[in-house]
Amino acid sequence: MRGELVGRGGSAGGSPPLTAGAGERASRRFVEFFTAHIRNPNTRRAYAWAVSRFLGWCEGRALPLERLEPVLVAAYIEALQREVSAPTVKQHLAALRSLFDYLVTGGVLPVNPAAAVRGPKHVVKVGKTPVLFPEEARQLLDSIDSATVVGLRDRALMAIMIYSFARVGAVVKMRVKDYYSQGRRAYFRLHEKGGKYHMVPAHHNAATYLDAYLDAAELTDQDRSPLFRSAHKRSGNLTDRSLTTSGVLKMVKRRALAAGLPREICCHTFRATGITAFLQNGGELTTAQRIAAHESPRTTALYDRTQEEVNLDEIERIRI
């Protein structure tokens, strides 16, 4: 992030010309926004790219920070809509609003020039994440070679994402101690965005797969060890390092291809597949929301593909 912004002519301290020219307070506040205010690394990267693009636009027009006003930000957003999708425009506008809010509260700007600017309308009612039918999910799990520790690892990891609606980012952060028993029930402790975590009861299939992996990997007594470790390419032996999200995605693509499933499958497919199967079998939307740790049931509803089957049945009534 820093390299991108400094690359636009910023000072050694990381502040670009737009804020550097407005004085030390503006420069310091700008750097603090990315280093101290935004803690999520994914958000930091996305906002850094959005702000960097806006800075380039301002520098090309020799606009100083104190001259920024809603009409100029609106002109930038209007131009941006001709280049990128509506969701990307909304994210860029959110980044600018957040940055300018931080500069306002720090006494750098009197008002937020992006506050009154409206982004494009974009309403999503159905998610685009590819979803597996239950038989396809079973086909994928059963296709994995359970004679190797890597195969057991991959099967257990996918199972947790399916049966717990877990994000891949939460799964790769898990330690061995995050799989534990309380009374007669086993639980998964999932580390979510913003440092939050929540507990989900372990489905018996996921627990069975994970127990087999832990026994083969000899990790049962290593509470602080990463639950899902990477493996050496040649030997196939596990390392001491945790799998990365990009590593999981590559694994998912490879396993899906080997099982004869669509190459569009991604890590989020398992979360969507689990939620869809839950709702198809009579589960309540609000319960799915709690399991998935969504802030709003509208977000959970994006994963509900049960209505798609109803629509297809109705279409098949057209007999010509």
Number of C-alpha atoms within 10 A of each C-alpha: 17 17 10 17 21 17 13 16 15 19 15 8 12 20 24 25 21 21 24 20 14 15 11 13 14 22 23 17 23 23 17 14 18 20 14 9 15 16 14 12 12 11 14 18 15 16 23 21 17 19 18 20 16 19 20 16 13 19 15 9 9 11 14 15 18 14 8 16 16 16 13 16 21 18 11 15 21 15 12 17 16 10 10 10 12 17 16 16 21 18 16 23 26 17 21 22 18 19 20 22 21 19 23 17 13 15 13 22 18 13 16 21 22 24 17 13 17 14 18 15 8 10 8 10 12 15 15 11 18 18 25 20 13 13 9 16 21 12 15 21 22 12 16 19 13 17 9 14 21 23 18 23 26 22 24 24 22 25 26 25 23 24 24 26 26 28 24 23 17 17 26 21 19 20 20 19 17 19 22 15 13 8 6 5 11 16 18 24 21 24 21 17 14 9 8 10 13 14 16 20 18 21 17 12 13 20 20 13 21 23 17 17 26 20 13 16 19 11 17 16 11 13 14 12 17 22 29 29 20 20 18 11 8 6 7 13 14 17 13 12 13 19 18 17 17 12 12 21 16 14 15 21 18 12 21 23 15 13 16 12 16 12 14 12 19 20 24 18 24 28 25 28 25 28 28 26 20 18 18 14 9 8 13 11 18 15 14 23 19 16 19 22 22 13 10 11 16 15 16 23 19 17 24 24 19 13 11 11 10 10 10 10 11 10 10 8 8 7 5 3
